Amino acid sequence: MGDFQLVDPRGWEYDLHSVYSAYMGHFQLYGIPWYDRSWGVMFESFEEFLSFSWPVIVVTDAWTGRAHVVTRMTSVGAFQKMIKTRFGETLPAVDNILKISPFETGQRHLRTVSDWSSYKKVFSTLPAAAQAAYRVRVKSGEPKAIRELWEKKDKTFLAIDFEWSERNTSSCLEWGYAAVRCGHLDAVGAWPPVPDTNYRKGHYIVAEYVDKLVNRYQPTFPWQYAFGESQVIPKAKLPQIIQAIISSLASPSSESQPNTLVLVAHGASGDLARFEEMKLRIPPNMLIIDTASFERELFNAGYRGPMTDMKSGQARRQGSTLSLGNLLASLKVDVQCTLHNSGNDAMMCLFALQKLLDPENTKVPTMRGRQAQAIPHGYAPSPSPTMMVPTFSIQPWMTYGTSSPIESSPSRSEYRRSVSSGFHYSGDSSRSSSSPKNVNFRDEDVRGGSLRVSAADTRKRESRRLSSLTDEMGRRRDRSTSRDPLPRLGSMRIG
């Protein structure tokens, strides 16, 4: 097999077996009695043909995706020169050799085959090479590869989404998924999939972080799941649940063929990083589709037509990537659910993939309840950008009559919530006995629905409230030095 050496795949374009086959076809076409020639021994079999000691590498064809054992034209020329030197005759040039375009761009392992045994060893690596190249093609968003994958109707597509803390990316706040088992649906004649009835979906909220960790730059909306009931779970149980869901959908690992499970995500790198942090076991032969990359490749290839950026009014540039909200807007889908909720994002990610692959037959999923759009759409057709201020949701971890720091010293945001809702963060005995032990605000507790205000107005309002509270606390400290009776501010004790 020769020493280990790496070579650039450029120029390695000719399938080795097709070189032998092309010569045999040429002899037949032109009636050349090769078996009577002195050099005929070199063509008695493919094994004899290999005795020349051919340098080869393994690559896959960029168009067909098939793996090949290839050599260079310079090696074919060296073979012809050997025939002329050794036997004194000139072999004709043939033009029907299978020529491929290598998909791989990195260096490949150079091997030398000189007999049937060494060729078989190289040939046995073709399935693994084809599978490795196929995973790269799918993950990079190649339209042809992903379309073929969908049209086979034998895969299970699992869309996932994590929401994590901006301060610590290892702190996962939510996880959502949506899955469609195409092989099962095709077997029972239910094709194409209907999102409402054929998507398996779920949404999990981490109890330790909900309503405690709030992202500043990209808020999350854990209580806005639009496709079912959210489940609040302990942080330690999240990896166990994800692993069980993956195991329920995946097939056994194989080096020769892809897994039946295909992972789908919009901007998959972050979600895959969370998998690694949780030490989740995913099949090594699992394919990964990044809908952001897939849509970008479709646009670059001209399949999506011209698009205009609503913010700048300029034409969309080649190579630009759309957010999930802008992608849905470009599909002319009126999104009536709040994005940046992991369950909603996973559901709409899988729907967007199906819509890109089968725009005529894909139905928009039904969303329950009153939902608000969380992010503006940037590409036509879309509404003008607005800022949505999310409604808040306070969970039963805030209790009365305890010695928790939350109760004794409310934060500014908690104080604002208590004032606006009429409840007070105090364990004072003067509080009405009919007051609830636990407070749990949801959307329906906030009359008038979601607020639509500017960021500047929000900051001004917060500044005024904080300033008023600070002044009142200062006056109370001044009066306390004279030992005068201290008036109460509502039912909240300060200081």
Buried (B, 14 or more C-beta within 10 A) or exposed (E): EEEEEEBEBEEBBBBBBBBBBBBBBBBEEEEBEBEEBEBBBBBEEBEBBBBBBBBBBBBBBBEEBBBBBBBBBEBBEBBEEBBEEEBEEEBEEBEEBBEBEBBBEEEBBBBBBBEBEBBEEBBEBBBBBBBBBBBBBBBBBBBBBBBBBBEEBEBBBBBBBBBBBBEEEEBBBBBBBBBBBBEEBBEEEEBBBBBEEBBBBBBBBBBBBBBEBBBEEEBBBBBBBBBEEBBEBEEEEBBEBBBEBBEEBBBEEBEEEBBBBBBBBBBBEEBBBBBEEBEBEBBEBBBBBBBBBBBBBBBBEEEBEEBBBBBEEEEBEEEEBBBBBBBBBBBEBEBBBBBBBBBBBBBBBBBBBBBBBBEEEBBBBEBEEEBBBBBBBBBBEBEEEEBBBBBBBBBEBBBBEEEEEBBEEBEEEBBBBBBEBEBBBBBEEEBEEEEEEEBEBEBEEBEEEBBEEEEEEEEEEEEEBEEEBEEEEEEBEEEEEEEEEEEEEEBBBBE
